[in-house]
Amino acid sequence: MNTPLERKYKRNKKRVEILEKMIEVKTRELYLQHQQVEQSNNFLNRILHSMSGGVIVTDANFTISLVNTAASELLLEPSENLVGQSLWNAFPLESTYLSSSETASPKVSSDQTEGILLRRVDHQPIPVSYSFSHIENEENEVEAIVCLFQDLSLMKTLERQLLQSQKLESVGQLAAGIAHEINTPIQYVRDNTVFVREEFDNVKRLLVAVEQLLEACSDQSSLQAERQTVLTIIDDIDLSYLVDEIPAALNQSFEGAESVARIVRSMKTFSHPGTEEKTHANINEAIESTVTVSKNEWKYVSDIELELDPSLPLVNCHPGELTQVFLNLIVNAAHAIGEATDNGKKGKGKITLATKRHEEHVEIQVRDTGSGIPHEVQSKIFDPFFTTKALGKGTGQGLAIVYSTITDRHNGSIEFQTEVGKGTTFLIELPTENIK
């Protein structure tokens, strides 16, 4: 028989064994939980580093604690060099849209900001969009800040390619009209050249006869006969007519050649792909070139009047993009006039392009006497893909590109005034920062 002490020992031993088993089970559970957490962390880490956009995590004081691979590659800095730095040292921003104080430390907002330049360690400016989000603790205090940013270089390149494609599409649409415009002056250049060539044979006959007359001057007996021959030839070829018409034909040929050259120069200017860098350009010349290129679009329904300020300064701009703006506005004006005049059957309308210099900006106006813009669509005309034209007649990109080019690319403004049945005026302003 067991003694009380032995029974107590056995009971305690049993309890210890149960406790050990419980500890073993709990340890196994904690180990499995640790593995799951580690696997989850590894999985989240792989997701973080596989993201194409840059991710930077900081504490509440903007000290970097975590950087993903995309951010490291874009900033050209190893992540270990970035951790511990101030966000604004590692992520230096530049933009004409930010004040100097905002550039040093932009406002932390959940809104996505575009049009920002990130200056990398290699001094290469990269266009980016960025946004912030807060992580707060239970006391609603900021515990961490997550900065998400995206390299817009490819998108900007695609935008430029889209703009050039749209321009080339416009050139394609104008090609038939341009061929017609070139064919007319070339035709009368050819006809006049043939005329001059044929009539010059008659002039040669006269010159030969005059030469013979001069030779006969020494022989008085034959002088009268030779003189009569010259008079007969002069009467036969209608010399007075040739004296008047040969110079006129040559002048007309010259004008035709000049017209062809002007069309070709305008096409060259209009279709030039341009560069990302702005250049100083003559806006008046750009408008004149665009009017020449687009003639076949408007000449049947409208006359064009130019009110160009000769004192207009050179403007620092993207010339190719501005000619696309002028083309879109001219073509839209021609279409509006076509609607109002039944494609010219009720008489021609008028498109006026005007430029004016002001102290703080350069003003460009495109006025038409077309049908105007209905009130219900006025708020949508600059929206991408919005169009009131029939299917196949418009993509809805024209005025959207106009708005983007003026406001985003040139930091200017564009407004319009319209009256249904009377016409529309588009007013463009380019600020003094673009003026030389």
C-alpha atoms as one frame of an Amber mdcrd trajectory, in Angstrom:
protein
   0.000   0.000   0.000   1.266   3.430  -1.022   1.919   5.917   1.657   0.253
   9.345   1.495   3.566  10.842   0.456   3.915   8.392  -2.423   0.357   9.074
  -3.545   1.015  12.827  -3.432   4.200  12.322  -5.431   2.342  10.355  -8.082
  -0.367  12.993  -8.301   2.204  15.773  -8.699   4.107  13.747 -11.259   0.925
  13.277 -13.257   0.233  16.992 -13.100   3.786  17.763 -14.276   3.386  15.362
 -17.204   0.082  17.018 -18.174   1.667  20.470 -17.807   4.640  19.418 -19.920
   2.290  18.136 -22.597   0.359  21.409 -22.507   3.607  23.371 -22.777   4.703
  21.158 -25.652   1.387  21.670 -27.462   1.474  25.427 -26.829   5.073  25.619
 -27.995   4.154  23.743 -31.158   1.225  26.118 -31.721   3.450  29.172 -31.170
   6.042  27.723 -33.537   3.402  27.115 -36.212   2.032  30.612 -35.661   5.546
  32.035 -35.952   6.064  30.114 -39.181   2.750  31.376 -40.522   3.641  34.961
 -39.583   7.073  34.560 -41.151   5.578  33.063 -44.302   3.016  35.847 -44.395
   5.729  38.471 -43.911   7.831  36.871 -46.649   4.817  36.775 -48.949   3.957
  40.416 -48.242   7.620  41.318 -48.702   7.672  39.586 -52.087   4.496  41.450
 -53.069   6.021  44.736 -51.934   9.211  44.209 -53.926   7.366  42.928 -56.998
   5.289  46.125 -57.298   6.100  48.216 -60.347   5.475  51.429 -58.427   7.780
  52.837 -55.804   6.867  52.403 -52.124   8.590  54.249 -49.278   7.462  53.824
 -45.661   8.489  56.378 -43.025   7.761  57.085 -39.394   5.740  60.104 -38.301
   8.832  62.324 -38.715   9.382  61.241 -42.341  12.403  59.099 -41.500  12.536
  56.215 -43.977  12.136  52.733 -42.535  11.370  50.646 -45.618  11.969  50.963
 -49.393  10.839  48.540 -52.077  12.903  47.486 -55.102  11.094  49.763 -57.584
  11.756  52.828 -55.423  15.402  51.877 -54.981  15.887  51.371 -58.723  14.127
  54.593 -59.661  16.109  56.631 -57.123  19.356  54.847 -58.136  20.134  54.199
 -54.477  20.411  50.857 -52.594  17.618  50.480 -50.074  20.098  50.202 -47.194
  21.413  53.685 -48.079  17.916  55.143 -48.050  16.745  53.671 -44.730  17.298
  56.220 -41.987  17.304  59.226 -44.330  14.704  61.974 -44.350  12.108  61.336
 -47.057  12.672  64.780 -48.591  16.422  64.196 -48.917  15.895  60.881 -50.695
  12.853  62.077 -52.671  13.717  65.603 -53.946  10.847  67.084 -55.950  10.817
  69.913 -58.456   7.869  71.460 -60.211   6.642  74.763 -61.559   3.376  73.853
 -59.841   4.934  73.889 -56.356   6.111  76.871 -54.359   9.583  76.749 -52.828
   8.166  75.759 -49.439   6.025  73.024 -50.958   8.996  71.748 -52.971  10.951
  71.243 -49.760   8.109  69.396 -48.057   4.932  68.935 -50.129   1.649  68.595
 -48.311   0.935  65.059 -47.212  -2.335  64.173 -48.875  -4.098  61.082 -50.072
  -4.717  62.850 -53.393  -2.542  61.786 -56.280  -0.320  64.587 -57.568   0.978
  64.665 -61.125   3.232  67.046 -63.056   6.011  66.643 -60.485   9.671  66.197
 -61.377  11.828  63.936 -59.221  15.511  64.880 -59.376  17.615  61.704 -59.016
  21.202  61.409 -57.809  22.345  61.425 -61.464  20.588  64.842 -61.787  18.155
  63.343 -64.278  14.642  64.805 -63.806  11.960  62.102 -63.874   8.223  62.940
 -64.083   6.326  61.153 -61.311   2.933  61.005 -59.680   2.792  60.393 -55.942
   0.342  60.002 -53.087   0.514  59.532 -49.326  -1.476  57.528 -46.818  -1.351
  57.468 -42.999  -1.217  54.494 -40.695  -2.619  55.447 -37.280  -2.555  53.664
 -33.916  -5.464  53.164 -31.550  -4.986  56.690 -30.179  -5.387  58.105 -33.724
  -1.752  59.146 -33.758   0.259  58.815 -36.973   2.403  55.718 -36.620   3.715
  55.486 -40.184   3.412  57.232 -43.544   3.334  55.341 -46.833   4.471  57.171
 -49.966   3.450  55.595 -53.284   4.937  56.997 -56.483   4.989  56.039 -60.138
   7.473  56.802 -62.906   5.519  58.655 -65.624   8.356  58.722 -68.173   6.825
  55.981 -70.295   3.358  57.507 -70.037   4.697  60.925 -71.067   6.478  59.307
 -74.008   3.259  57.551 -75.013   1.373  60.853 -74.691   3.840  62.517 -77.045
   3.552  59.597 -79.443  -0.242  59.838 -79.250  -0.063  63.560 -79.978   2.224
  62.955 -82.958  -0.028  60.131 -84.162  -3.027  62.439 -83.925  -1.094  65.053
 -85.866  -0.139  62.532 -88.546  -3.768  61.408 -88.665  -4.731  65.014 -89.286
  -2.094  65.243 -92.003  -3.563  62.108 -93.574  -7.040  63.609 -93.498  -5.699
  66.764 -95.120  -3.588  64.935 -97.701  -6.243  64.824-100.430  -6.958  68.518
-100.041  -3.262  69.356 -99.980  -2.741  67.349-103.182  -5.536  69.385-104.771
  -4.036  72.644-103.534  -0.624  71.731-104.951  -2.055  70.440-108.235  -3.740
  73.747-109.146  -0.634  75.991-109.052   1.486  73.245-110.598  -1.000  72.989
-113.485  -0.814  76.637-114.437   2.966  76.605-113.957   3.069  73.832-116.576
   0.585  75.522-118.919   2.414  78.818-118.770   5.737  77.134-119.317   4.378
  75.447-122.446   2.994  78.798-123.606   6.312  80.584-123.108   8.189  77.805
-124.890   5.880  77.851-127.919   5.708  81.619-128.225   9.422  81.975-127.862
   9.742  80.280-131.295   7.787  83.194-132.743  10.052  85.641-130.967  13.012
  83.831-132.523  11.452  84.243-135.978  11.193  87.956-135.332  14.738  88.197
-134.109  16.009  86.383-137.190  14.029  88.714-139.451  15.380  91.774-137.614
  18.872  90.444-138.036  18.309  90.005-141.747  16.869  93.521-141.907  19.979
  94.943-140.340  22.110  93.096-142.820  20.028  94.458-145.648  20.466  98.009
-144.475  23.698  98.146-146.447  21.827  97.165-149.608  19.236  99.839-150.285
  17.655  97.944-153.116  16.507  95.097-150.885  15.798  97.150-147.707  12.160
  97.755-148.499  11.429  94.072-149.066  13.101  93.019-145.804  11.309  95.740
-143.893   8.009  94.478-145.220   8.932  90.948-144.136   9.575  92.165-140.561
   6.277  94.026-140.488   4.466  90.949-141.739   6.024  88.776-139.001   5.195
  91.354-136.307   1.614  91.350-137.449   1.537  87.555-137.712   2.784  86.862
-134.174   0.932  89.801-132.583   4.074  91.219-131.006   2.265  93.638-128.705
   0.310  90.705-127.247   3.509  88.774-126.602   5.166  91.778-124.999   2.297
  91.920-122.497   1.569  88.233-121.965   5.037  86.653-121.780   6.013  88.664
-118.650   2.561  87.975-117.150   2.951  84.266-117.799   6.374  84.279-116.182
   5.008  86.160-113.156   2.121  83.742-112.816   4.529  80.816-113.052   6.614
  82.399-110.321   3.529  82.897-108.139   2.520  79.282-108.704   5.954  78.057
-107.738   5.848  80.272-104.649   2.437  78.865-103.733   3.735  75.302-103.981
   6.804  76.210-101.951   4.632  77.867 -99.284   2.391  74.794 -99.030   5.399
  72.502 -98.772   7.022  74.725 -96.124   3.787  74.813 -94.158   3.447  71.034
 -94.326   7.047  70.632 -93.189   6.484  72.994 -90.260   3.183  71.395 -89.307
   4.324  67.759 -89.502   7.625  68.280 -87.683   7.628  65.903 -84.670   9.249
  68.476 -82.401  11.237  67.770 -79.233  10.564  67.614 -75.532  12.497  70.852
 -75.053  10.693  74.122 -75.656  11.986  76.494 -78.325  11.272  80.136 -79.091
   8.855  80.301 -82.006   6.894  82.881 -83.989   3.225  82.237 -83.220   2.058
  84.333 -86.175   4.078  82.176 -88.588   2.722  79.016 -86.955  -0.849  80.267
 -87.469  -0.175  81.199 -91.110   1.347  77.775 -91.804  -1.622  76.006 -90.245
  -4.085  78.109 -92.236  -2.256  77.178 -95.446  -2.177  73.464 -94.610  -5.851
  73.350 -93.634  -7.166  75.383 -96.589  -9.092  72.511 -98.134 -10.979  72.060
 -94.839 -12.372  75.601 -94.726 -12.248  77.234 -98.169 -15.612  75.873 -99.360
 -17.576  77.081 -96.336 -15.630  80.016 -94.974 -13.224  82.857 -95.543 -10.329
  83.288 -93.132  -9.240  86.639 -91.775  -5.932  87.103 -89.959  -5.520  89.851
 -87.362  -1.951  89.103 -86.295  -0.106  91.531 -84.049   3.230  92.274 -85.785
   4.796  93.202 -82.432   4.090  89.750 -80.989   7.232  88.444 -79.242   8.711
  85.011 -79.712   7.052  82.484 -77.433   8.921  79.706 -75.626   6.765  76.731
 -76.543   6.399  73.389 -78.290   5.680  74.740 -81.812   4.479  71.437 -83.255
   1.946  71.026 -80.460   0.638  74.578 -80.854   0.128  74.114 -84.619  -1.941
  71.034 -83.720  -3.997  73.237 -81.378  -4.586  75.803 -84.140  -5.475  73.060
 -86.635  -8.048  71.494 -84.303  -9.680  74.855 -83.613  -9.739  75.843 -87.315
 -11.208  72.497 -88.396 -13.824  72.626 -85.622 -14.718  76.180 -86.652 -15.061
  75.110 -90.298 -17.322  72.211 -89.298 -19.472  74.526 -87.166 -19.815  76.973
 -90.070 -20.593  74.067 -92.413 -23.484  73.089 -90.139 -24.774  76.659 -90.031
 -24.494  77.248 -93.805 -25.493  73.809 -95.116 -21.881  73.274 -96.243 -21.685
  76.682 -97.876 -24.970  76.506 -99.801 -26.323  79.409 -97.731 -23.194  81.484
 -98.193 -19.781  81.464 -96.596 -19.043  82.157 -92.954 -15.893  83.664 -91.505
 -13.088  82.370 -89.293 -10.882  84.989 -87.660  -7.525  84.239 -86.064  -6.090
  87.066 -83.997  -3.023  87.532 -81.817  -2.295  90.329 -79.373   0.478  91.168
 -76.981  -0.333  92.059 -73.366   1.960  92.888 -70.467   1.363  89.586 -68.702
   0.495  87.241 -71.546   0.138  86.606 -75.251  -3.469  86.305 -76.406  -4.646
  84.105 -79.290  -8.265  84.151 -80.474 -10.055  81.834 -82.888 -13.495  83.214
 -83.772 -16.102  81.692 -86.056 -19.599  82.519 -87.271 -20.771  78.930 -86.948
 -23.644  77.243 -85.186 -22.333  77.755 -81.649 -22.117  75.190 -78.848 -25.373
  73.971 -77.264 -25.683  74.889 -73.589 -26.149  71.288 -72.443 -22.733  70.173
 -73.765 -20.639  73.255 -72.991 -19.255  71.757 -69.771 -18.081  68.617 -71.603
 -16.322  69.894 -74.712 -12.821  69.493 -73.245 -13.559  65.974 -71.918 -11.615
  63.169 -73.642 -13.656  61.178 -76.190 -16.647  63.520 -75.949 -17.954  64.531
 -79.382 -21.188  65.790 -80.865 -20.177  64.686 -84.352 -21.655  61.685 -86.132
 -20.027  58.292 -85.778 -16.805  58.188 -87.765 -16.611  62.003 -88.019 -14.719
  62.657 -84.811 -12.875  60.893 -82.015 -13.555  63.423 -79.263  -9.821  63.863
 -78.737  -9.310  67.173 -80.555 -10.399  69.664 -77.884  -9.108  67.412 -75.087
  -5.636  67.600 -76.664  -6.063  71.353 -77.138  -6.861  71.801 -73.442  -4.029
  69.539 -72.264  -1.499  71.195 -74.576  -2.350  74.720 -73.448  -2.811  74.117
 -69.719  -0.402  71.262 -68.957   2.331  71.722 -71.552   2.382  75.540 -71.623
   0.903  76.492 -68.227  -1.612  78.686 -70.031  -5.379  78.912 -70.110  -8.122
  78.390 -72.670 -11.702  79.621 -72.425 -14.571  79.993 -74.847 -17.571  82.206
 -75.427 -20.410  80.906 -77.548 -23.886  81.812 -78.683 -26.070  79.264 -80.408
 -26.689  80.276 -84.016 -24.077  83.062 -83.971 -20.705  81.460 -83.362 -17.934
  80.681 -80.912 -14.712  82.342 -79.784 -11.864  80.393 -78.218  -9.475  82.538
 -76.180  -5.979  81.220 -75.416  -3.566  82.968 -73.051   0.109  82.037 -72.723
   1.728  83.646 -69.648   4.824  85.851 -69.695   7.044  82.971 -68.572   6.691
  81.679 -72.146   7.642  85.007 -73.735  11.145  85.854 -74.840
